[in-house]
Amino acid sequence: MRVVPRHLFVPDATIERAYSNEAVVTHRDVDGVAVSSASAPATVAVMLEQLDVQPGHRVLEIGAGTGYNAALLAHLVGPAGKVTTVDIDREVVRGARECLAAAGCRDVTVLYGDGEFGYADHAPYDRIVVTAGAWDLPPAWVDQLAPDGRLVVPLRMRGLTRSIAFEREDGHWRSRWIEECGFIPLRGAGGVAERNIFLGSEGDLVLRIDDGQPVDEQALGHALDYPPTLSWTGVIVSAGVFDHLDFWLVTMDGFCRFLVQSQTFDRGLITPAYNWGSMGVFDRDTFAYLTRRPTTHPDGIKHPPAELGVCAYGPGGEKLANRVADRIRTWDQDRQSIIELWIEAHPADTDDTPTGQVAIRKRHTQIIVRTTLREHSHEHE
């Protein structure tokens, strides 16, 4: 990352912005929605670590972006390796080629095409990396990856996204490394769009749902007409440490994310768990999301612990808040015993797929989140 000049790949950004630890949006659609960006450098670095690229490797990248990640990959594989990057947007392809040329990186093949189908002409690949939020793992990626290869993909699971380093194991994919992340959704034949529901008179509270969950937008739009209901859980967490809590909440019907803007707080909304918003749950006319409050702590602790709570709006606020709070307490009991959490992807037509903490059926695969518990010394059913 010290060798590849990042500012050449985001020429419209200031030098300070180019080298800050922030994503830089480079292309938007006609509605102003971001469709391509240069990911934050920390995210890029983590995914390259997950990919474990070695000199001489053949690498396929799904999603060319600015070309920056491809340039980093080219440096890692060296002159004996080969990097191919594919993007579904002609303008993105053109821009990536120009940026790579400006940086003097001419040993990357940038192609226009749908990443759902990979690029068979340069297969097999030692590594495949996806730089957009993928809803599923299409067969082409399996077919074009070498038997001992590794796939790194930001996988969407009912609204959650994790960057997962997958390897083959006994006829399925098994995670070797999982990182929380957020990415622009993958487009094309395999794309499944997320849906944004704008709530309240100002429309600045956004409910984002995935997997085509049904929603009564009109009924839910009146939820903010009701006063908030708070349910405190008694569960104490360190700042920002949630130990896969979202995998416990994602099993609830109506799991979603709530996104807020700065003006949202100015009109008195109960503060969500994060500055960007929070994970939550909705039903027909009520929604609930996580919040937290500081607890008493000794002086000198840099990141004081906090108590998790649930805030709900709508006619069923108390009932929904208590239901989410109970799920958080279940997670709190379970997390003390978890030795390991991992993710498997099995073919969709497999009849003997194991059970797990979460099971999600997709077009090509069944995604299973599994845990090993300390006191029972067996996998969580």
Number of C-alpha atoms within 10 A of each C-alpha: 13 6 8 16 16 23 18 20 25 23 13 12 15 11 13 9 14 22 16 13 13 14 17 19 17 19 19 12 9 7 6 8 11 15 19 25 22 23 23 15 18 13 18 18 15 12 24 17 13 22 24 12 20 15 15 15 21 25 30 31 24 27 30 31 28 30 30 26 27 26 26 21 26 26 18 18 18 15 12 10 20 20 26 24 28 25 27 19 20 12 12 24 22 17 19 24 21 17 21 21 15 13 18 11 19 12 18 19 13 22 21 17 19 19 27 23 18 26 22 14 7 14 17 20 25 22 23 29 25 22 25 26 24 26 26 24 23 18 14 14 23 19 15 22 24 17 14 11 20 26 25 27 27 29 25 23 24 22 18 21 19 21 28 25 25 24 19 19 12 7 9 17 22 19 21 15 19 19 15 13 15 17 19 18 21 28 21 15 11 18 14 18 15 16 15 15 19 18 19 16 11 10 13 17 22 18 23 18 24 21 16 11 13 11 16 11 13 12 13 22 20 17 22 20 12 14 12 19 20 21 22 17 19 14 16 17 18 12 15 11 9 14 14 12 16 17 16 16 21 20 15 15 12 20 24 26 24 25 20 21 14 10 12 17 15 8 9 8 14 18 18 22 20 15 12 12 20 19 24 27 25 23 18 17 20 24 27 31 28 28 24 23 13 14 12 8 11 8 7 7 8 8 10 15 19 21 17 22 24 28 27 31 25 25 19 18 24 19 14 25 27 21 16 24 26 14 16 23 15 13 20 20 11 14 18 12 15 17 13 12 18 16 23 23 25 22 19 15 12 11 8 7 17 15 13 18 17 18 19 15 16 16 13 16 21 21 24 22 20 20 21 18 18 15 10 9 11 10 18 16 11
